[in-house]
Structures are given as structure tokens and as C-alpha cells.
């Protein structure tokens, strides 16, 4: 199954995502009432999300996980308010009726997830992931200046295994 590696600013954002089981990228309105390539790419990534895809979070050189996208009422991703997919949609009165309990009109699309099996709050250092000899993490290496990136099945499975193994070792040390 595919996976999404999502960048967050801080641990507080991670806690909020885990608590709500949701994630939303901030998409500011374009200057000239038409989407730029970055906006279109973000919408395309959201459109490609499907139930059971994995979700991981990246904060300050560490990767946290694991979650799995979850369908509610037939889908795992939604517009946050009416006309959120229109470049000037955040000026619409309907944005005040946004669905997320956090955020603002710049949170145009969101996805829903649940822990799978648990959402580990102990992050794995990026160097540990990139040193994996079994899988050449191509997508992870290109994350710079992106809000999130889609990984193929092989990278997603490998990252999932690394996070499980890392956290298993930590749990054994605590016992």
C-alpha cells in the first residue's frame, strides 16, 4: 500500500493530528485567482489518497508513525468547506462553516486516519531510515520544501517496518 510522508512544524502539531485523526495542508490563496503548480500538485496528491494508505509525519529530522487512512462515509479525504477547491473560495461566506475543529480557511482539504497498529510518538531519525540497505528511499530524499510526498508501496512498507522495529526496541528497554 502507498504511504504519505507529511511535514509538520512541531510536536504540538503532531499531537493535534493524532488526537483528531486528521491532517490538513495549508493552501494559501493564489495571487491571480488561478492555482499554481504547487497547489495543483497538492490537490492531485489528496485525490490519489485511498483507504488503507499509510500516513507518517516528519518533524525536525525525525519520522513518526504509523497511521492508516480511513474512509468515513465513503472517502478518506474531503474539502474542508464549500468552494475550498476554487482559488478564491476562501472569500466565500461558506468558509466559516469549515469541518475541521482546528485551522482556518487555508486548510482547504483534509484526510482522515487511524493508528495502525499504534501511532508511535517516538520518532526515528532520518539518517536511520536513509541508511536502510534494503530499500533505496527515493521519495524521502526529495521531501525538501514540500508539505507532503507520496511514497510507493515498497518505500511505505519499508518505513513501516523501520518504525515498528525502532519502537519495539524502545519498548523492550523500558521493560
C-alpha positions in Angstrom: 0.0 0.0 0.0 1.1 3.5 -0.7 2.2 5.9 2.0 2.3 9.6 2.6 5.1 11.4 4.5 3.9 14.7 5.8 6.0 17.5 7.2 4.8 19.2 10.4 6.3 22.3 12.2 6.4 20.8 15.7 5.4 18.1 18.2 2.2 20.1 19.1 1.0 19.7 15.5 1.7 16.0 15.7 -0.3 15.7 18.9 -3.2 17.6 17.3 -3.2 15.3 14.2 -3.1 12.2 16.4 -5.8 13.5 18.7 -8.2 14.4 15.8 -7.2 11.6 13.4 -6.9 14.2 10.7 -4.4 16.2 8.7 -4.8 19.2 6.5 -2.2 21.1 4.4 -2.3 24.9 4.5 -3.0 26.1 1.0 -2.9 29.9 0.7 -4.9 31.6 -2.0 -3.0 32.3 -5.2 -2.3 35.8 -6.2 -4.1 35.8 -9.6 -7.2 33.7 -8.9 -5.7 30.6 -10.5 -3.9 27.7 -8.9 -0.2 27.4 -9.2 1.7 24.1 -9.9 2.2 23.6 -6.2 -1.5 23.9 -5.4 -2.4 21.6 -8.3 0.2 19.0 -7.1 -1.2 19.1 -3.5 -4.8 18.6 -4.7 -3.6 15.8 -7.0 -1.9 14.0 -4.1 -5.1 14.4 -2.0 -7.2 13.0 -4.8 -5.0 9.9 -5.1 -5.4 9.1 -1.4 -7.3 6.0 -0.6 -8.4 4.0 2.4 -5.6 1.9 3.9 -2.8 4.0 2.5 -0.3 4.7 5.3 0.5 8.1 6.8 3.7 9.2 8.5 4.8 12.5 9.9 8.2 14.3 9.6 9.3 16.8 12.2 12.9 18.1 12.7 14.7 15.2 11.1 12.5 12.5 12.7 9.7 10.4 11.2 6.7 9.4 13.3 4.0 6.9 12.6 2.1 4.8 11.8 -1.4 5.7 10.7 -3.7 4.3 8.0 -6.1 6.4 6.0 -9.7 5.6 6.9 -12.9 6.1 5.0 -15.8 7.8 6.7 -19.0 8.0 4.6 -17.2 6.6 1.5 -13.9 8.5 1.4 -10.8 9.4 3.4 -10.4 12.9 2.2 -12.8 15.9 2.0 -13.0 19.5 1.1 -13.0 21.5 4.4 -15.7 23.9 3.2 -17.8 24.6 0.2 -15.7 26.0 -2.6 -12.4 25.1 -0.9 -11.2 23.9 -4.3 -11.8 27.2 -6.0 -8.8 29.6 -6.0 -10.8 32.5 -4.5 -13.0 30.2 -2.4 -11.8 31.4 0.9 -13.5 34.7 0.4 -16.8 32.8 0.2 -19.1 33.1 3.2 -19.3 29.3 3.4 -15.7 29.1 4.7 -17.0 30.0 8.1 -18.7 26.6 8.2 -15.4 24.6 7.9 -15.5 21.0 9.0 -12.2 20.8 10.9 -12.3 21.8 14.6 -8.9 23.4 14.1 -7.4 25.5 11.4 -8.8 28.2 9.1 -9.9 28.8 5.5 -6.4 28.0 4.4 -7.0 24.4 5.4 -8.8 23.6 2.2 -8.6 19.7 2.1 -8.2 17.2 4.9 -7.7 13.5 5.2 -8.7 11.1 8.0 -6.6 8.3 9.6 -6.4 6.0 12.5 -3.4 4.4 14.3 -2.2 1.3 12.6 -1.4 -0.6 14.9 -0.4 2.3 17.2 0.7 5.9 16.4 4.2 5.8 17.9 5.3 9.1 19.4 8.9 8.1 19.4 10.4 9.3 16.1 13.0 7.6 14.0 15.9 9.7 12.9 16.0 10.4 9.2 19.6 9.1 8.9 18.5 5.7 10.3 15.8 5.5 7.6 18.1 6.6 4.8 20.8 4.1 5.8 18.5 1.2 5.1 20.2 -1.0 2.6 17.1 -3.0 1.5 15.2 -0.1 0.1 16.6 3.0 -1.7 14.3 5.7 -0.2 13.9 7.8 -3.4 10.8 9.8 -2.3 12.0 10.5 1.2 15.2 12.1 -0.2 13.1 14.6 -2.2 10.9 15.9 0.6 12.7 19.3 0.9 10.3 22.3 0.7 7.2 20.0 0.3 4.2 19.7 2.7 4.0 16.0 1.9 5.0 13.4 -0.6 3.5 10.1 -1.8 5.7 7.0 -1.4 5.2 3.8 -3.4 4.3 0.5 -1.7 7.9 -0.6 -1.3 9.0 2.6 0.5 5.9 2.7 2.6 6.3 -0.9 3.7 10.0 -0.4 4.5 9.3 2.8 6.5 6.5 1.0 8.4 8.9 -1.8 9.3 11.7 0.5 10.4 9.3 2.4 12.7 7.9 -0.8 14.2 11.4 -2.2 14.8 12.7 1.0 16.3 9.8 1.3 18.7 9.9 -2.4 19.6 13.5 -1.9 20.7 12.5 1.1 22.8 9.6 -0.8 24.5 12.0 -3.7 25.4 14.4 -1.2 27.0 11.6 0.2 29.2 10.6 -3.2 30.5 
